[in-house]
Amino acid sequence: MIEVRDGLRVADQQAIEAVEAVILDVGHGNCAVLRDGDRCVIVDAKSDKLLYRELIASGVRRIEHLVLSHADSDHIAGALRLLPNDDFEIGTVWLNADSDKDSLKWHELLVLLSQLTRDGRIKTRVGICDQQDWELSVGRVMIDVLHPGLLDIGHGTGRAGTVRPEMTTNGLSVVLRVLLDGHPALLLPGDLDAAGLENLVGRSKDANAHVLVYPHHGGHSGASSERDFAKQLCEVVDPSVVVFSMGRGSFRNPLREVIEQIGLSIPQARVACTQLSPNCHAGEVPVFRPSHLLDRPSAGMASNRCCAGSLRITVGDGGVLVAPAPEDHATWIEGHVDDPMCNPRVWLPSPRGA
């Protein structure tokens, strides 16, 4: 049950005590809230306003860890306003150095972190790699860092040298595998590219997860073949649900060849775009709010741009559960989307409880 208090939506006590992962619809960008009761870990923060509403509604007042996968604006912009907000206590901010990212937002964030750390308001850890040994975990939310490796962050970004390959900002994206109550529920790869994926595969880390948030919002990964990249990623993760955190109108994501390859690699996988892709529906968006959407903050809700909207991942008797319900989502796609790249009836019912 949800009640309204001081203009903000607040969940009942049972919902507040839940163990869950929420993929927020932030448009073109990423933000995941991983929560056990009133303690949480946030991975990337594109929008501070949506994140603020989600945290308040969930009863969160302490953010144990804020993890920034890499330095791109659509992953860090919301942190600039979230960090100095006195409504939340923040434990540790985690990030990796990036000598190639010469953006104003990245510089502003580093200046802010320096000030807040000096004032004793937060801790800052520069250097996330696969040696972290579950340090990011909170209660029943267990988080394993799969990438980058120690050699990767030691060399950092830059051109190829005599002993190191070329590594980009995307190649050093932090990749996290999230277990909810012991179930491998979610893989968050940031904007992992082909070089980063090769490094991850070479270390033979277990990357299997029920839900994959696809890197680059379903756009170009920098690989020579997007089909090959999608195929290798699907083989490594073997997800039941593939989520594209994307904004309608920003870019024409996800790419058709990516969706087609996912369908070939994992025929029963559910595809869920947070917002309605122009590749699926070129015309006007529906004039009413779809009934299948969750009552969670969503960037596309006010303008009816949502497809799946924000998604909630929990664990139940059937294993890992993903809402909105696939049946309701599929019915809406069939009734309102002109040319859906996914085939929703292929993934009904999902064989692994999605």
C-alpha positions in Angstrom: 0.0 0.0 0.0 1.2 3.5 -0.8 0.2 6.7 1.1 1.0 10.3 0.4 2.8 12.2 3.1 3.9 15.8 2.6 3.4 15.5 -1.1 5.7 12.4 -1.4 4.6 8.8 -1.8 5.6 6.6 1.1 5.3 2.8 1.1 3.8 0.8 4.0 6.2 -1.0 6.5 6.2 -4.4 4.7 7.3 -2.7 1.4 9.9 -0.7 3.3 11.4 -3.8 4.8 11.7 -5.6 1.4 14.8 -6.8 -0.4 14.7 -5.6 -3.9 16.5 -4.1 -6.9 14.9 -1.2 -8.7 15.9 -0.2 -12.2 14.7 3.4 -12.5 13.5 4.7 -15.8 15.8 7.8 -16.0 15.5 8.2 -19.8 18.9 7.8 -21.6 21.1 6.9 -18.6 21.3 4.4 -15.7 20.4 4.2 -12.1 19.8 1.1 -9.9 18.7 1.1 -6.3 19.7 -2.1 -4.4 17.9 -2.2 -1.1 17.6 -4.3 2.0 15.1 -2.5 4.2 16.1 1.1 4.9 19.8 0.5 3.8 20.8 0.6 0.2 23.4 0.7 -2.5 23.0 3.0 -5.5 24.7 2.2 -8.8 25.0 5.2 -11.1 22.8 8.3 -10.7 21.6 10.0 -13.9 18.7 11.8 -12.2 18.7 13.2 -8.7 15.0 14.0 -8.7 13.7 10.5 -9.5 16.3 9.0 -7.2 15.2 11.3 -4.4 11.6 10.3 -4.8 12.4 6.6 -4.9 14.5 6.8 -1.8 11.9 8.7 0.2 9.1 6.4 -0.9 11.2 3.4 0.2 12.0 4.7 3.6 15.7 5.0 2.8 17.7 7.6 4.8 21.2 6.0 4.6 23.0 5.2 1.4 25.7 2.8 2.4 27.5 2.9 -1.0 27.1 5.0 -4.1 29.0 3.3 -7.0 29.7 5.2 -10.2 30.4 2.7 -13.0 32.3 5.2 -15.1 32.7 8.9 -15.8 30.0 9.5 -18.5 27.4 12.2 -17.7 24.4 9.9 -18.1 25.7 7.8 -15.2 27.0 10.6 -12.8 24.9 13.8 -13.3 22.5 13.1 -10.5 25.3 12.5 -8.0 26.2 16.2 -8.1 22.9 17.2 -6.4 22.4 14.0 -4.4 25.7 14.1 -2.5 25.3 17.4 -0.7 21.6 16.7 0.1 21.2 16.7 3.9 18.1 14.4 3.7 20.4 11.4 3.3 23.4 10.0 5.1 25.9 8.7 2.6 28.6 6.2 3.6 31.1 5.7 0.8 31.3 6.8 -2.8 33.2 4.5 -5.1 34.7 5.4 -8.5 37.6 4.8 -10.7 40.1 7.4 -12.0 39.8 8.4 -15.7 42.6 10.4 -17.3 40.7 10.6 -20.6 37.4 12.1 -19.3 37.9 15.9 -19.7 34.3 16.9 -19.0 33.1 19.7 -16.8 30.6 17.4 -15.0 33.3 14.9 -14.1 35.6 17.7 -12.8 32.7 19.2 -10.8 32.0 15.8 -9.3 35.6 15.3 -8.3 35.8 18.8 -6.7 32.6 18.1 -4.8 33.9 14.7 -3.5 37.1 16.3 -2.4 35.2 18.9 -0.4 32.7 16.5 1.2 35.5 14.0 2.0 37.6 16.7 3.6 34.6 17.8 5.7 34.1 14.3 6.9 30.7 13.9 5.4 31.5 11.0 3.2 34.3 8.6 2.4 35.6 8.3 -1.1 37.3 5.2 -2.6 39.1 5.6 -5.9 39.8 2.1 -7.2 37.0 -0.4 -7.8 38.2 -3.8 -9.1 37.5 -7.5 -8.9 39.6 -7.7 -5.7 36.9 -6.0 -3.6 35.7 -9.2 -2.0 32.0 -8.3 -1.5 32.8 -5.0 0.2 29.8 -3.3 -1.5 27.3 -5.7 0.0 24.5 -4.6 2.3 22.6 -7.3 4.3 20.8 -9.7 2.0 22.0 -7.7 -1.1 25.3 -9.3 -2.0 27.4 -7.5 -4.7 30.4 -9.0 -6.5 32.7 -6.8 -8.6 33.4 -8.7 -11.8 35.3 -6.0 -13.8 37.7 -4.2 -14.1 40.6 -6.2 -12.9 43.5 -4.8 -10.9 45.7 -4.6 -14.0 43.0 -2.7 -15.8 42.6 0.0 -13.2 46.3 0.0 -12.6 47.0 1.0 -16.2 43.9 3.1 -16.5 42.5 4.5 -19.6 44.7 5.4 -22.6 46.3 4.2 -25.8 47.9 0.9 -26.2 51.5 0.7 -25.0 54.2 -1.9 -25.0 52.6 -4.0 -22.2 49.0 -2.8 -22.2 46.1 -2.7 -24.7 44.1 0.4 -25.4 41.5 1.0 -22.7 38.6 3.5 -22.9 36.3 4.9 -20.3 33.7 2.4 -21.4 36.2 -0.5 -21.2 36.8 0.3 -17.6 33.1 0.4 -16.7 32.5 -1.3 -13.4 30.5 -4.6 -13.8 28.5 -5.8 -10.8 26.7 -9.0 -10.2 23.9 -8.7 -7.6 22.5 -11.5 -5.5 19.2 -11.0 -3.7 18.8 -13.4 -0.8 21.4 -15.7 -2.4 19.8 -15.7 -5.9 21.9 -14.4 -8.8 19.4 -11.7 -9.7 21.0 -8.9 -11.7 24.1 -7.9 -13.8 24.9 -4.2 -14.0 27.6 -3.8 -16.7 27.7 0.0 -17.0 28.8 0.8 -20.6 31.1 -2.2 -20.9 32.6 -2.4 -24.3 34.1 -5.3 -26.3 37.6 -4.9 -24.8 36.2 -4.9 -21.3 34.0 -7.9 -22.1 37.0 -9.9 -23.3 38.9 -9.1 -20.1 36.0 -10.2 -18.0 35.6 -13.5 -20.0 39.3 -14.1 -19.6 39.1 -14.1 -15.9 36.4 -16.8 -15.9 34.2 -14.9 -13.3 30.7 -16.2 -12.8 28.5 -13.6 -14.5 25.2 -15.5 -14.7 22.2 -13.5 -13.7 18.5 -13.5 -14.1 18.3 -9.9 -15.3 20.8 -8.2 -17.5 20.8 -4.4 -17.9 22.2 -4.1 -21.4 25.2 -1.8 -21.8 25.1 1.4 -23.9 21.3 1.5 -23.6 21.2 -1.0 -26.5 23.3 1.4 -28.8 26.7 1.1 -30.3 29.3 -0.7 -28.0 32.3 0.1 -30.1 32.6 -3.5 -31.2 33.3 -4.3 -34.8 30.0 -6.3 -34.8 27.1 -5.5 -32.5 25.7 -9.0 -33.1 28.9 -10.7 -32.0 29.0 -8.5 -28.9 25.4 -9.3 -28.0 26.0 -13.0 -28.6 29.0 -13.1 -26.4 27.3 -11.1 -23.6 24.2 -13.4 -23.7 26.4 -16.5 -23.5 28.3 -15.1 -20.5 25.2 -13.9 -18.6 22.4 -16.2 -19.8 19.7 -13.9 -18.6 15.9 -14.5 -18.6 15.2 -10.8 -18.8 17.2 -8.2 -20.8 16.5 -4.5 -19.8 17.3 -1.5 -21.9 17.5 1.7 -19.8 16.9 4.2 -22.6 15.0 7.4 -23.4 12.6 7.9 -26.3 13.9 10.6 -28.5 17.5 10.8 -27.2 18.9 8.1 -29.5 17.3 5.4 -31.7 18.0 2.7 -29.2 18.0 -0.3 -28.9 19.5 -1.2 -32.2 17.5 -3.8 -34.2 20.5 -6.0 -34.7 21.0 -6.2 -30.9 17.4 -7.3 -30.3 17.5 -9.8 -33.1 20.7 -11.4 -31.8 19.3 -11.6 -28.3 16.3 -13.4 -29.8 18.6 -15.8 -31.6 20.9 -16.4 -28.6 18.2 -16.6 -25.9 14.8 -17.2 -27.6 12.8 -17.2 -24.4 14.4 -14.1 -22.9 12.0 -11.2 -22.1 13.0 -7.8 -23.5 12.0 -4.8 -21.5 12.8 -1.2 -22.6 12.2 1.4 -19.9 10.8 3.8 -22.5 9.1 3.2 -25.9 11.7 3.0 -28.6 11.1 5.0 -31.8 12.4 1.9 -33.6 9.3 0.1 -32.4 6.8 2.9 -32.5 7.4 5.9 -34.7 4.0 7.6 -34.2 2.5 9.5 -31.3 2.8 7.9 -27.9 -0.5 6.7 -26.2 -2.6 9.5 -24.8 -3.1 7.7 -21.4 -0.9 6.1 -18.8 -0.5 2.4 -19.4 -2.1 0.3 -16.6 0.8 -2.2 -16.3 3.4 0.4 -15.0 4.6 0.2 -11.4 3.9 3.0 -8.9 7.5 4.0 -8.9 9.2 7.2 -10.1 9.7 7.1 -13.9 11.0 9.7 -16.3 8.7 8.7 -19.1 5.5 8.5 -17.0 4.4 12.2 -17.3 4.7 12.2 -21.1 3.4 8.6 -21.6 6.8 7.6 -23.1 7.1 4.4 -21.0 7.2 0.9 -22.3 8.1 -1.2 -19.2 8.9 1.9 -17.1 10.8 1.4 -13.9 11.3 -2.3 -13.0 11.4 -4.0 -9.7 13.3 -7.2 -9.1 12.5 -9.4 -6.0 12.8 -13.0 -4.9 9.7 -15.1 -4.2 8.6 -18.7 -4.2 9.1 -18.9 -7.9 12.7 -17.6 -7.8 13.6 -14.2 -9.1 10.6 -12.1 -10.0 10.5 -9.1 -12.3 7.7 -6.5 -12.4 5.8 -5.1 -14.3 4.2 -8.5 -14.9 5.3 -10.0 -18.2 1.7 -10.8 -19.2 0.4 -7.3 -18.6 3.4 -5.8 -20.4 3.0 -8.1 -23.4 -0.7 -7.3 -23.7 0.1 -3.6 -23.7 2.8 -4.0 -26.4 0.5 -6.0 -28.6 -2.3 -3.4 -28.3 -0.3 -0.1 -28.6 3.1 -0.6 -30.3 3.1 -0.5 -34.1 6.2 -2.6 -34.8 7.7 -4.1 -31.7 11.2 -5.5 -32.2 10.6 -8.0 -29.4 8.0 -10.7 -29.7 6.3 -10.6 -26.3 4.4 -13.9 -26.8 7.7 -15.7 -27.2 8.6 -15.0 -23.6 5.2 -15.9 -22.1 5.3 -17.7 -19.7 8.9 -17.1 -18.7 10.5 -20.4 -17.7 12.4 -19.0 -14.7 9.8 -17.1 -12.8 10.2 -13.6 -14.5 
